[in-house]
């Protein structure tokens, strides 16, 4: 069932990151807010659900620096707004992103930015745990949490399930608890999601921006190639 996404701060913050509510998987209907492409010198692809200023999109939210993959000067910038409990986001990360990384990111043609857009308390906690890891492990933690999403997103005791996974990244029980009670980090993640909704029209997850053009939903590697190839040819 697809439910309307709620992005107001009180709703997103009212439950602690230690998960006092059941973690439902939410999605939202697409928004159609439009904007013009930024003066970045990069081409904007056709076929998106509107576009936004790329320079503004590439500006990180205060207190939440981007940890990108690839060359920031690449001809294509991909910004991925995802929720860690969203199965469609997990499909993008496990089925499409590895091919994009091998074919485009590693080749210097795509710069990839992951942006947290948690739709529930469990997703917020998982995002916090990725952020608290060393920067060099950030994407590895994101990847493994998506790969093992079913183990923790619907677990009866999600805190224990999450700890068993992130312990592989060096977490102790002490650092785990400290991360999930870091209110400054939690507030920054919520602010980043609010900004994505209000400034860039993110209304569903995943929403993938390619050179500022908005592409809601997960697509196959072949579909992403059809979008990206004309931008680098």
Order of alpha helices (4+ residues) and beta strands (2+ residues): alpha-alpha-beta-alpha-alpha-beta-alpha-alpha-alpha-alpha-alpha-alpha-beta-beta-alpha
